[in-house]
């Protein structure tokens, strides 16, 4: 009876996911829509998306598991580190930087900052790392269902795999956006409900403490073990920070994409902060308490040394689900399935985005048009699925899969941080550090987890070792190489008559200069408007900077990708006269003014205006970002962007009508 009920709920669940892909298909016109949703994502929807990533199969397994192994303090510490040091700090430090730099993927930024070799290495290895996270969540989901239903694991894995590929294949990021909304809604209902029911059944913390060995569920796990602080082996507070902040978030392309897809840096920062708070309060803390209930009242069901049964501590959520009636128990398991699939789909899209933009469009078919690139991105998704299926068979199950994935995500986090704050850091340091860290972790993964010859984790956690190797080698190697011009001794940020060189301007340089003269001040505006890879716009900006035509706002952080035009730059462009000159002073041109007029008179005609003028989705993002900063419009809309004109915008339309 229980399996039949679960099957019905599972079929309905899968049908809704695929339906979300079909519904959102009409929003996808080109590959940028597929992997970045045209930078249209709002605060609420991005908050839900980040929550969906955090509410993962890993969270459902680890939060209860740490409570059983190390006590509630350890479980809460893990959740807070992931939420605060990972998500919240990432947004505070990098939201402005990532959204303004314009790169759609992390490897794309690495080429703009370093060179093509760094991008190629990180792109290939990032695909493997994100496929490993995808496989980890598929296996976790499979284990949850198999543990509850006793069905064949291979069949379950195949079905889960096909469902994920199906809805992401159809509509990409728009599909995952809709499904995230549905899946997080399920989690927000299910997890607190389970906690309330358990408190009604057993009592609150006094009851847990009374049944807990040692009488203090906060201090230690079932066996008396506690969470160490700054020790190199796992688990410890130090390794939680490196693994669940640096590796899992900072060096992960799909967290980069969750910032890059937002309407603005403010939207990105606010959505990440809210998501971090919700994840801690609604998911991580309640799941830890659920684990405490399982340990206190079902402790004998766990495998040695925790009890005399066969259930691993990471299976506590499923064990609790099995104690409820069939309908409720099935619903609880569906919550775990939703958690796994939400993160798995984002991992699949993150890997596909890198493979499409950083490998296919750059190395395989650089001349691909938008339709060809969109078609390729979908089939690349299928190939990612094949790689993931192979990784699902990786020895050791979800735990080792997660460690394997981290091997490829720690080094990019180092390159991102050093590149953002240290102008002297160069491509030699980047490539040497990345290769050293990745090779070190890959070798020790092979020796320990696969061949069982030597286990480095007995002395230092693999991700921590990779972090240290990457950082040390990157810094030392960088000191032996020549940095880009802005990192060299004597370079002055503000141009003068004597500190710049003569450069020739091409068509791209002039187009960018014209946009900066109009008031487009961020690299993202320029890259999106031109519809080019960041390496092209980045090279043009460096040329203009060295020639003294523009000036950067700073040499680190988001100011590095914020520009203004100099008098020399204005002189290099054709002079504007009459109304066009007046409009340019106010950040407008005839195209932008026409859009404002449409928004003011009849917003329903916006799509017709965009199509008539051949404005692609990313260029529209550039225009909307600029007009919003200038105060002419306000961007709204839950899913798709909806524009509303301001008093200033209406005044501009009347002035130049």
C-alpha positions as CSV (number, residue, x, y, z in Angstrom):
1,X,0.0,0.0,0.0
2,X,2.8,2.4,0.9
3,X,4.6,1.8,-2.4
4,X,1.5,2.3,-4.4
5,X,0.8,5.6,-2.7
6,X,4.3,6.8,-3.2
7,X,4.2,5.7,-6.9
8,X,1.1,7.9,-7.6
9,X,2.7,10.9,-5.8
10,X,6.0,10.4,-7.7
11,X,4.3,10.2,-11.1
12,X,2.4,13.4,-10.3
13,X,5.6,15.1,-9.1
14,X,7.5,14.1,-12.3
15,X,4.6,15.2,-14.5
16,X,4.6,18.7,-12.9
17,X,8.4,19.0,-13.5
18,X,8.2,18.1,-17.2
19,X,5.2,20.4,-17.5
20,X,7.2,23.3,-16.1
21,X,9.7,22.7,-18.9
22,X,7.0,22.7,-21.6
23,X,5.3,25.9,-20.2
24,X,8.6,27.8,-20.1
25,X,9.7,26.7,-23.6
26,X,8.2,29.8,-25.3
27,X,10.6,32.0,-23.3
28,X,13.7,30.5,-24.9
29,X,14.8,32.0,-28.2
30,X,18.6,31.7,-28.0
31,X,21.4,30.0,-26.0
32,X,21.7,33.0,-23.6
33,X,18.0,32.5,-22.7
34,X,18.7,28.8,-22.2
35,X,21.6,29.2,-19.8
36,X,21.1,32.7,-18.3
37,X,17.3,33.4,-18.8
38,X,18.3,36.7,-20.5
39,X,19.3,38.2,-17.1
40,X,15.6,38.6,-16.3
41,X,15.5,36.8,-12.9
42,X,13.8,38.8,-10.1
43,X,14.8,38.9,-6.4
44,X,12.1,36.5,-5.3
45,X,12.7,33.9,-8.1
46,X,16.4,34.0,-7.6
47,X,16.0,33.6,-3.8
48,X,13.8,30.5,-4.5
49,X,16.5,29.2,-7.0
50,X,19.3,29.6,-4.4
51,X,17.1,28.0,-1.8
52,X,16.5,25.1,-4.1
53,X,20.2,24.5,-4.6
54,X,20.8,24.6,-0.8
55,X,17.8,22.4,-0.1
56,X,19.6,19.4,-1.7
57,X,19.9,15.7,-1.2
58,X,23.2,16.5,0.5
59,X,21.5,18.8,3.0
60,X,18.7,16.2,3.7
61,X,21.5,13.7,4.4
62,X,24.1,15.8,6.2
63,X,22.1,18.0,8.6
64,X,20.4,15.0,10.4
65,X,23.5,12.9,10.0
66,X,25.8,15.4,11.8
67,X,23.3,15.7,14.7
68,X,23.5,11.9,15.2
69,X,27.3,11.8,14.8
70,X,28.4,15.0,16.5
71,X,25.3,16.6,18.2
72,X,23.0,19.5,17.4
73,X,25.7,22.2,17.8
74,X,27.7,20.5,15.0
75,X,24.7,20.2,12.8
76,X,23.8,23.9,13.3
77,X,27.4,24.9,12.8
78,X,27.5,23.2,9.4
79,X,24.3,24.9,8.3
80,X,25.4,28.3,9.4
81,X,28.8,28.0,7.7
82,X,27.1,27.0,4.4
83,X,24.5,29.7,4.7
84,X,26.7,32.6,6.1
85,X,30.3,31.8,4.9
86,X,29.1,30.3,1.7
87,X,26.0,32.0,0.3
88,X,25.7,35.3,2.2
89,X,29.4,36.2,2.1
90,X,29.7,35.2,-1.5
91,X,26.9,37.6,-2.4
92,X,28.3,40.4,-0.2
93,X,31.8,40.1,-1.7
94,X,31.1,39.1,-5.3
95,X,27.6,40.1,-6.3
96,X,28.6,43.5,-7.7
97,X,31.8,42.0,-9.2
98,X,30.2,39.1,-11.0
99,X,27.1,40.9,-12.3
100,X,29.1,43.9,-13.5
101,X,31.9,42.0,-15.2
102,X,29.4,40.5,-17.6
103,X,30.9,37.0,-18.0
104,X,28.1,34.5,-18.2
105,X,30.2,31.7,-16.7
106,X,33.1,31.5,-14.3
107,X,35.6,30.1,-16.9
108,X,34.6,32.9,-19.3
109,X,35.7,35.4,-16.6
110,X,39.0,33.5,-16.1
111,X,39.9,34.1,-19.8
112,X,39.0,37.8,-19.6
113,X,41.2,38.1,-16.4
114,X,44.0,35.7,-17.4
115,X,44.1,33.9,-20.7
116,X,42.5,31.1,-22.9
117,X,44.6,28.3,-21.4
118,X,43.2,29.0,-17.9
119,X,39.6,29.1,-19.3
120,X,40.1,25.8,-21.1
121,X,41.4,23.9,-18.1
122,X,38.9,25.2,-15.7
123,X,36.0,24.8,-18.2
124,X,36.8,21.1,-18.8
125,X,37.3,20.3,-15.1
126,X,34.3,22.3,-14.0
127,X,32.1,20.2,-16.2
128,X,33.4,17.1,-14.5
129,X,33.0,18.7,-11.0
130,X,29.4,19.8,-11.6
131,X,28.6,16.4,-13.2
132,X,29.9,14.9,-10.0
133,X,27.5,17.0,-7.9
134,X,24.7,16.1,-10.3
135,X,25.6,12.4,-9.9
136,X,25.8,12.8,-6.1
137,X,22.2,14.2,-6.0
138,X,20.9,11.5,-8.3
139,X,22.4,8.8,-6.2
140,X,21.2,10.4,-3.0
141,X,17.7,10.6,-4.5
142,X,17.9,7.0,-5.6
143,X,19.0,5.9,-2.1
144,X,16.1,7.8,-0.5
145,X,13.5,6.2,-2.7
146,X,15.0,2.7,-2.6
147,X,15.3,2.9,1.2
148,X,11.6,3.7,1.4
149,X,10.2,1.5,-1.3
150,X,12.8,-1.3,-1.7
151,X,12.6,-0.9,-5.5
152,X,15.5,-1.7,-7.8
153,X,18.1,1.1,-7.5
154,X,19.2,1.0,-11.2
155,X,15.6,1.5,-12.4
156,X,15.0,4.3,-10.0
157,X,18.3,6.0,-11.0
158,X,17.3,5.8,-14.7
159,X,13.9,7.4,-14.1
160,X,15.3,10.2,-12.0
161,X,18.0,10.8,-14.6
162,X,15.5,11.0,-17.5
163,X,13.2,13.3,-15.6
164,X,16.0,15.8,-14.9
165,X,17.4,15.7,-18.4
166,X,13.8,16.0,-19.9
167,X,12.8,19.3,-18.3
168,X,16.2,20.9,-18.5
169,X,16.6,19.8,-22.1
170,X,13.3,21.6,-23.0
171,X,13.8,25.0,-21.5
172,X,17.1,25.2,-19.6
173,X,17.3,27.8,-16.8
174,X,13.7,28.9,-17.3
175,X,12.6,25.3,-16.6
176,X,14.7,25.0,-13.5
177,X,13.4,28.3,-12.3
178,X,9.8,27.1,-12.4
179,X,10.6,23.7,-11.0
180,X,12.6,25.3,-8.2
181,X,9.6,27.3,-7.2
182,X,7.5,24.2,-7.0
183,X,10.2,22.1,-5.2
184,X,11.0,24.7,-2.6
185,X,7.3,25.2,-1.9
186,X,7.1,21.5,-1.2
187,X,10.1,21.7,1.2
188,X,8.8,24.7,3.1
189,X,5.6,22.7,3.8
190,X,7.1,19.3,4.4
191,X,10.2,19.9,6.6
192,X,8.5,22.1,9.3
193,X,5.5,19.8,9.2
194,X,7.7,16.8,10.0
195,X,9.3,18.7,12.8
196,X,5.9,19.7,14.3
197,X,4.6,16.2,14.1
198,X,7.7,14.8,15.8
199,X,7.5,17.4,18.6
200,X,3.9,16.4,19.2
201,X,4.8,12.7,19.2
202,X,7.9,12.8,21.4
203,X,8.1,16.2,23.1
204,X,10.7,18.9,22.8
205,X,14.4,19.2,23.7
206,X,13.9,18.0,27.3
207,X,12.5,14.7,25.9
208,X,15.4,14.4,23.4
209,X,18.0,15.1,26.1
210,X,16.3,12.5,28.3
211,X,16.7,9.8,25.7
212,X,20.1,10.9,24.4
213,X,23.2,9.1,25.6
214,X,25.0,11.5,27.9
215,X,21.9,13.6,28.4
216,X,23.0,16.5,26.2
217,X,22.1,16.4,22.5
218,X,23.8,19.8,22.0
219,X,27.2,18.8,23.1
220,X,27.9,15.5,21.4
221,X,26.6,12.7,19.1
222,X,25.3,9.3,20.1
223,X,28.8,8.0,20.7
224,X,30.0,11.1,22.5
225,X,31.9,12.4,19.5
226,X,32.1,16.2,19.1
227,X,33.0,18.6,16.2
228,X,36.7,19.7,16.3
229,X,37.7,23.3,15.4
230,X,40.8,24.1,13.4
231,X,42.0,20.6,12.7
232,X,43.0,19.4,9.2
233,X,40.9,16.2,9.1
234,X,37.2,15.9,8.3
235,X,34.8,16.8,9.9
236,X,35.9,20.0,11.5
237,X,34.9,23.7,11.5
238,X,37.9,24.5,9.3
239,X,37.0,21.9,6.7
240,X,33.3,22.9,6.8
241,X,34.5,26.4,5.7
242,X,36.7,25.2,2.9
243,X,34.4,22.5,1.6
244,X,31.0,24.1,1.9
245,X,32.0,27.7,1.3
246,X,35.1,27.9,-0.9
247,X,34.6,24.7,-2.9
248,X,30.9,24.2,-3.1
249,X,29.9,27.9,-3.5
250,X,32.8,30.2,-4.5
251,X,34.3,28.0,-7.1
252,X,31.0,26.6,-8.5
253,X,29.8,27.8,-11.9
254,X,26.1,27.5,-11.1
255,X,26.4,29.8,-8.1
256,X,28.2,32.3,-10.4
257,X,25.3,31.9,-12.9
258,X,22.7,32.5,-10.1
259,X,24.3,36.0,-9.7
260,X,24.9,36.6,-13.5
261,X,21.3,35.8,-14.4
262,X,19.8,38.5,-12.1
263,X,18.4,41.8,-13.4
264,X,21.0,43.7,-11.3
265,X,23.6,43.3,-8.7
266,X,21.2,44.6,-6.0
267,X,18.8,41.8,-7.0
268,X,21.6,39.2,-6.8
269,X,22.9,40.3,-3.4
270,X,19.5,40.6,-1.8
271,X,18.3,37.3,-3.1
272,X,21.4,35.4,-1.8
273,X,21.1,37.0,1.6
274,X,17.4,36.1,1.9
275,X,18.1,32.6,0.7
276,X,20.8,32.1,3.2
277,X,18.6,33.1,6.1
278,X,15.7,30.9,4.8
279,X,18.0,27.9,4.3
280,X,19.3,28.1,7.8
281,X,16.0,28.8,9.6
282,X,13.6,26.7,7.5
283,X,15.8,23.8,6.3
284,X,19.2,23.3,8.0
285,X,18.1,23.8,11.6
286,X,14.8,21.8,11.4
287,X,16.6,18.9,9.6
288,X,19.2,18.8,12.3
289,X,16.5,18.6,15.0
290,X,14.8,15.8,12.9
291,X,18.1,14.0,13.0
292,X,18.2,14.4,16.8
293,X,14.7,12.9,17.1
294,X,15.9,9.9,15.0
295,X,19.0,9.5,17.1
296,X,17.1,9.8,20.4
297,X,14.1,7.6,19.7
298,X,15.2,5.3,16.8
299,X,18.9,5.0,17.7
300,X,18.9,1.2,17.6
301,X,18.1,1.3,13.9
302,X,21.4,2.9,13.0
303,X,24.5,0.9,12.1
304,X,27.4,0.4,14.5
305,X,28.8,2.2,16.4
306,X,25.6,4.2,16.8
307,X,23.2,1.3,17.1
308,X,22.6,-2.3,16.2
309,X,20.7,-1.7,12.9
310,X,21.8,-1.1,9.3
311,X,20.8,2.5,8.6
312,X,23.6,5.1,8.1
313,X,23.3,8.4,10.0
314,X,22.8,10.1,6.7
315,X,19.6,8.0,6.2
316,X,17.9,9.5,9.3
317,X,15.3,11.5,7.3
318,X,14.2,8.4,5.4
319,X,14.0,6.4,8.7
320,X,11.7,9.1,10.2
321,X,9.5,9.1,7.0
322,X,9.0,5.3,7.4
323,X,7.4,5.9,10.8
324,X,4.5,7.9,9.4
325,X,1.3,6.5,7.7
326,X,1.7,5.6,4.0
327,X,0.3,8.8,2.5
328,X,2.3,11.1,4.8
329,X,5.4,9.0,4.6
330,X,5.3,9.1,0.8
331,X,4.9,12.9,0.9
332,X,7.9,13.2,3.2
333,X,10.1,11.2,0.9
334,X,8.9,13.2,-2.1
335,X,10.3,16.2,-0.2
336,X,13.7,14.6,-0.2
337,X,13.3,13.7,-3.9
338,X,12.5,17.4,-4.6
339,X,15.6,18.5,-2.7
340,X,17.8,16.2,-4.8
341,X,16.2,17.0,-8.1
342,X,16.3,20.8,-7.6
343,X,20.0,20.8,-7.1
344,X,20.7,18.1,-9.7
345,X,18.9,20.1,-12.4
346,X,20.9,23.2,-11.6
347,X,24.1,21.2,-11.6
348,X,23.2,19.8,-15.0
349,X,22.5,23.3,-16.4
350,X,25.7,24.7,-14.9
351,X,27.8,22.0,-16.5
352,X,25.9,22.4,-19.8
353,X,26.4,26.2,-19.8
354,X,30.2,25.8,-19.4
355,X,30.3,23.1,-22.0
356,X,28.3,25.2,-24.4
357,X,29.8,28.7,-24.0
358,X,33.3,27.9,-22.9
359,X,34.0,24.8,-25.0
360,X,31.6,24.4,-27.9
361,X,31.1,28.1,-28.9
362,X,34.8,28.9,-28.3
363,X,36.7,25.8,-29.4
364,X,34.4,23.7,-31.6
365,X,32.1,26.1,-33.5
366,X,33.0,29.7,-32.9
367,X,30.9,30.9,-35.8
368,X,27.7,29.2,-34.6
369,X,24.6,31.4,-34.9
370,X,22.0,31.7,-32.1
371,X,19.8,28.8,-33.3
372,X,22.8,26.5,-33.8
373,X,24.2,27.3,-30.4
374,X,20.8,26.8,-28.8
375,X,20.4,23.4,-30.4
376,X,24.0,22.4,-29.5
377,X,23.4,23.4,-25.8
378,X,20.5,21.0,-25.6
379,X,22.4,18.1,-27.0
380,X,25.3,18.9,-24.8
381,X,22.9,18.5,-21.9
382,X,22.3,15.0,-23.1
383,X,26.1,14.3,-23.3
384,X,26.4,15.7,-19.7
385,X,23.8,13.1,-18.8
386,X,25.9,10.3,-20.2
387,X,28.9,11.5,-18.2
388,X,26.8,11.7,-15.1
389,X,25.5,8.2,-15.6
390,X,29.1,7.0,-15.6
391,X,29.9,9.0,-12.4
392,X,26.8,7.5,-10.7
393,X,28.7,4.2,-10.7
394,X,31.7,5.9,-8.9
395,X,32.9,3.7,-6.0
396,X,31.8,4.7,-2.6
397,X,28.5,6.3,-3.4
398,X,27.4,9.9,-2.6
399,X,30.1,10.6,0.0
400,X,33.0,9.9,-2.4
401,X,31.2,11.5,-5.3
402,X,31.0,14.8,-3.3
403,X,34.7,14.6,-2.5
404,X,35.4,13.8,-6.2
405,X,33.4,16.9,-7.3
406,X,35.2,19.1,-4.9
407,X,38.5,18.2,-6.5
408,X,37.6,20.4,-9.5
409,X,35.8,23.2,-7.7
410,X,38.4,24.3,-5.1
411,X,41.0,25.8,-7.5
412,X,38.5,28.1,-9.4
413,X,37.5,29.6,-6.0
414,X,41.2,30.6,-5.5
415,X,41.5,32.1,-9.0
416,X,38.3,34.1,-8.5
417,X,39.4,35.6,-5.2
418,X,43.0,36.4,-6.2
419,X,41.9,37.8,-9.6
420,X,39.4,40.1,-8.0
421,X,41.6,41.6,-5.4
422,X,45.2,41.4,-6.6
423,X,46.1,43.2,-9.9
424,X,49.6,41.6,-9.8
425,X,48.2,38.1,-10.0
426,X,48.8,36.7,-13.5
427,X,48.0,33.8,-15.9
428,X,51.1,31.8,-14.9
429,X,50.0,31.8,-11.3
430,X,46.5,30.9,-12.3
431,X,47.3,28.0,-14.6
432,X,50.1,26.6,-12.3
433,X,47.9,26.9,-9.2
434,X,44.8,25.3,-10.8
435,X,46.7,22.4,-12.3
436,X,48.7,21.7,-9.1
437,X,45.6,21.7,-7.0
438,X,43.5,19.6,-9.4
439,X,46.2,17.0,-10.0
440,X,47.0,16.7,-6.3
441,X,43.3,16.1,-5.4
442,X,42.7,13.7,-8.4
443,X,45.8,11.6,-7.5
444,X,44.9,11.2,-3.9
445,X,41.3,10.5,-4.8
446,X,42.5,7.7,-7.0
447,X,45.0,6.4,-4.4
448,X,42.5,6.5,-1.5
449,X,38.9,6.1,-2.6
450,X,39.4,3.9,-5.7
451,X,42.6,1.9,-5.3
452,X,42.6,1.9,-1.4
453,X,46.4,2.3,-1.4
454,X,46.8,5.5,0.7
455,X,44.1,7.6,2.3
456,X,45.3,11.2,2.7
457,X,42.0,12.1,4.5
458,X,43.5,10.4,7.6
459,X,45.9,13.3,7.8
460,X,44.2,16.2,6.0
461,X,40.9,16.5,4.2
462,X,41.3,16.4,0.5
463,X,39.6,19.7,-0.3
464,X,41.7,21.4,2.4
465,X,44.9,20.0,0.8
466,X,43.8,21.1,-2.6
467,X,43.0,24.6,-1.3
468,X,46.4,25.0,0.3
469,X,48.3,23.5,-2.7
470,X,46.4,25.8,-5.2
471,X,46.9,28.9,-3.1
472,X,50.6,28.4,-2.4
473,X,51.6,27.4,-5.9
474,X,49.4,30.1,-7.5
475,X,51.0,32.9,-5.4
476,X,54.6,31.6,-5.9
477,X,54.2,31.0,-9.6
478,X,52.6,34.4,-10.1
479,X,55.6,36.1,-8.6
480,X,57.8,34.6,-11.4
481,X,55.7,35.8,-14.2
482,X,54.8,39.1,-15.8
483,X,51.3,40.5,-15.0
484,X,49.0,42.3,-17.3
485,X,49.7,46.0,-17.8
486,X,47.5,47.2,-14.9
487,X,49.4,45.0,-12.4
488,X,52.8,46.2,-13.4
489,X,54.9,48.6,-11.2
490,X,54.3,52.2,-12.2
491,X,51.0,51.8,-13.9
492,X,48.7,54.7,-13.1
493,X,44.9,54.2,-13.2
494,X,44.1,57.8,-14.3
495,X,45.4,58.6,-17.8
496,X,47.5,61.7,-18.4
497,X,49.3,63.1,-21.5
498,X,52.4,61.0,-20.8
499,X,51.4,57.7,-19.1
500,X,49.5,56.1,-22.0
501,X,50.5,54.6,-25.4
502,X,49.3,55.1,-29.0
503,X,46.8,52.4,-30.0
504,X,44.6,51.9,-33.0
505,X,40.9,51.7,-32.6
506,X,38.8,49.1,-34.5
507,X,35.0,48.9,-34.9
508,X,34.4,47.1,-31.6
509,X,36.5,49.7,-29.8
510,X,34.4,52.5,-31.3
511,X,31.1,50.8,-30.5
512,X,32.2,50.4,-26.9
513,X,33.3,54.0,-26.7
514,X,30.0,55.2,-28.0
515,X,28.2,53.2,-25.3
516,X,30.4,54.5,-22.6
517,X,29.8,58.0,-23.8
518,X,26.1,57.3,-23.6
519,X,26.5,56.3,-19.9
520,X,26.9,52.5,-20.1
521,X,29.4,52.2,-17.3
522,X,29.7,48.4,-16.6
523,X,31.4,45.7,-18.6
524,X,28.1,43.6,-18.5
525,X,26.3,46.3,-20.5
526,X,29.0,46.3,-23.2
527,X,29.3,42.6,-23.5
528,X,25.5,42.0,-23.6
529,X,24.8,44.8,-26.1
530,X,27.4,43.6,-28.5
531,X,26.4,39.9,-28.1
532,X,30.0,38.8,-27.9
533,X,32.1,36.7,-25.6
534,X,33.8,38.5,-22.7
535,X,37.2,37.9,-24.2
536,X,36.3,40.2,-27.1
537,X,34.9,43.0,-25.0
538,X,37.6,42.5,-22.4
539,X,40.4,42.9,-25.0
540,X,38.7,46.0,-26.4
541,X,38.5,47.6,-22.9
542,X,42.2,46.9,-22.3
543,X,43.0,48.5,-25.6
544,X,41.0,51.6,-24.8
545,X,42.4,51.8,-21.2
546,X,46.0,51.6,-22.4
547,X,45.3,54.3,-25.0
548,X,43.8,56.6,-22.5
549,X,40.3,56.7,-24.0
550,X,38.6,55.5,-20.8
551,X,39.4,55.3,-17.1
552,X,38.5,52.5,-14.7
553,X,36.9,53.3,-11.4
554,X,39.5,51.2,-9.6
555,X,41.9,48.3,-10.0
556,X,40.2,45.7,-7.9
557,X,36.7,44.4,-7.2
558,X,33.7,45.6,-9.2
559,X,35.3,49.0,-9.8
560,X,37.7,47.3,-12.1
561,X,34.8,46.7,-14.5
562,X,33.3,50.2,-14.1
563,X,34.3,52.8,-16.7
564,X,33.9,56.4,-17.8
565,X,35.1,58.1,-21.0
566,X,37.9,60.6,-21.0
567,X,38.2,63.8,-23.1
568,X,40.5,61.8,-25.5
569,X,37.7,59.2,-25.9
570,X,35.1,61.8,-26.7
571,X,37.4,63.4,-29.2
572,X,37.9,60.0,-31.0
573,X,34.1,59.7,-31.7
574,X,32.0,61.6,-34.3
575,X,30.6,64.8,-32.7
576,X,26.9,64.8,-31.8
577,X,24.8,67.8,-32.6
578,X,21.3,69.0,-31.9
579,X,18.7,66.9,-30.1
580,X,20.9,63.8,-30.4
581,X,23.7,65.6,-28.4
582,X,21.1,66.7,-25.8
583,X,19.8,63.1,-25.5
584,X,23.3,61.7,-25.1
585,X,24.0,64.0,-22.2
586,X,21.0,62.4,-20.5
587,X,21.9,58.8,-21.4
588,X,19.5,58.5,-24.2
589,X,19.5,57.8,-28.0
590,X,16.6,57.5,-30.4
591,X,16.3,53.7,-29.8
592,X,16.1,54.0,-26.1
593,X,13.7,57.0,-26.3
594,X,11.5,54.9,-28.6
595,X,11.4,52.1,-26.0
596,X,10.5,54.6,-23.3
597,X,7.6,55.9,-25.4
598,X,6.3,52.4,-25.9
599,X,6.5,51.6,-22.2
600,X,4.7,54.9,-21.4
601,X,1.9,54.7,-24.0
602,X,1.2,50.9,-24.3
603,X,3.5,48.4,-22.5
604,X,1.8,45.6,-24.4
605,X,3.6,46.7,-27.6
606,X,7.0,46.2,-26.0
607,X,7.6,42.8,-27.6
608,X,6.6,44.2,-31.0
609,X,9.1,47.0,-30.7
610,X,11.9,44.7,-29.6
611,X,11.2,42.4,-32.6
612,X,10.9,45.3,-35.0
613,X,14.3,46.6,-34.0
614,X,16.0,43.2,-33.8
615,X,16.9,43.6,-30.1
616,X,18.1,40.2,-28.7
617,X,17.5,39.2,-25.1
618,X,21.0,40.1,-23.8
619,X,21.0,43.5,-25.5
620,X,17.6,44.1,-24.0
621,X,19.2,43.3,-20.6
622,X,21.9,45.9,-21.3
623,X,19.3,48.6,-22.3
624,X,17.0,47.9,-19.3
625,X,19.9,48.0,-16.9
626,X,21.1,51.3,-18.3
627,X,17.7,52.9,-18.3
628,X,17.0,51.7,-14.7
629,X,20.3,53.1,-13.4
630,X,19.5,56.4,-15.2
631,X,16.1,56.5,-13.4
632,X,13.9,56.3,-16.5
633,X,12.2,53.0,-15.8
634,X,11.6,50.5,-13.0
635,X,12.0,46.7,-13.7
636,X,9.3,44.5,-12.2
637,X,7.6,41.2,-12.9
638,X,7.8,37.9,-11.0
639,X,9.1,35.8,-13.8
640,X,9.5,37.8,-17.0
641,X,10.7,41.4,-16.9
642,X,8.0,44.0,-16.9
643,X,8.9,47.7,-17.4
644,X,7.2,50.7,-15.8
645,X,8.2,54.2,-16.7
646,X,9.1,56.7,-14.0
647,X,8.3,60.5,-13.9
648,X,11.8,61.2,-15.2
649,X,11.2,58.8,-18.1
650,X,7.9,60.3,-19.0
651,X,9.4,63.8,-18.9
652,X,12.1,62.7,-21.3
653,X,9.6,61.3,-23.7
654,X,7.6,64.5,-23.7
655,X,10.7,66.6,-24.0
656,X,12.0,64.9,-27.2
657,X,8.6,63.9,-28.7
